[in-house]
Amino acid sequence: MKEKIMNIADALSGVSVSTWVVLVTIILSVTNGILTAIGHNPVEISNDQIYQYVSWALVFASIGFGIWKNMSVTKSAQTADEILKLIKQGLVTAAEVQEYIQTVKEKKNSSADQRN
């Protein structure tokens, strides 16, 4: 029995937090739906409260969407987005970009050494 528990624990150790949140949310939603269908109201809530909760959910969803989409405001972030787009389009490879970055770092280091 202990070995079975250890195997289950090992299998679940790689599950992400977001997966656990989704799973718990689904379980709570299904449980609430079943209880409501059989006549029990586990969550007594008024229409005003529903409106308030939905409004707040939309606020947080829009904030989360903005963060998820990573809205680039600075010129540096916009340039990074352009480079990413070029890589995704296959016009440049990640290796080429890394090689360029390395070249710039080497030039910076050699110019700093020459000044000393």
N, C-alpha and C positions, 0 to 999 in steps of 0.2 A: 504494500500500500504506500509506504514511504517513497519507494522508487517511482511509482506512478505520479505522485504529487510532485516529485522533483522533475520528472519529464515534462509535466504540464507547466511547471514554473519556468523551465528552460525554454519551452516553446513560446511562452508569453513574454519573455524578457525582451524580445526585440520589437514588441508592439509599441507604436508611437503614442504620445499623449493625445494627439488629435484623434487617433483611432479610438482610444478609450472614451474620449468625450462624446464622439458620435455614437458609440455603442451604448453608453449610459443614457444618452438622450433618446435613442430609439426605444430602449427598454422602458424608460419612464413614460414616453408617449403612448406606447402600446398598452402598458398597464393602465394608464389613465383612460384610454379609449375603451378598453374592456370593462373597467369599473363603471364608466359612464353609461355604456350600452346596457349593463345589467341593472341600472337604476341607482347606483351609488354615485354620489358626486364628491370625489376625493378633493377636488380643488374648487372651493366655493369662491367665486369671483364675480364682480359686477361688470356691466358693460363699460363703465367709466374706467375701471381698472384695466380691462382688456385694451381699451384705447390707449391708455398711458403706457402699458407694457409694449404694445405694438409700435408706438411712437419711439420709445427708447430703443427697441430692437432695430428699427430702421436707422436711427442715429448711429448706433454702434456698427451696424452692417455697412453703412456708407463710409465710416471711418476705416473699418477693416478692409473694405474694397480699395479705398485710396492707398492704404499702406501696402496691400497685396499687389496692386498695379505698379507700385513704386514710382509715383509721379516724380519725374525728374524736373527740378526747378533750377538748379545751378547749371552753369555752362559746362562744368566738368561732368556732371551727371548726364547731361544731354549728349556730350561727346561719347561717353561710355555706352550710352544707348545706341548711338550710331555705329560704334564698333561692334557691339553685340549683333545688331541687325545685319551688318556685313558678314559676320561669321555665320549667322543663320542662313543667309542667302548663298553661302558658299563662295563669296567673292574674295574672301581672305580666310586663312585658317587660324585657329587658336595658336598653333605653333609659330606662325609668322608674327602674330601680335606679341607673343612672349619673347620671341627673338628680338623684336624691335625694342621692347621694354628693357631687355638685358643690355642692348647696345647703348641705349640712353643712359642707363645706370653706370655702365663702364665709362662712358664719356664724362659723366658728371664726376665720378671718382677720380679719373685721370686728370681732369682740370683742377680738382681740389688738391691733388697731390702736387701739381706743378706750381700752385700758388704757395705751397708750404715750403 
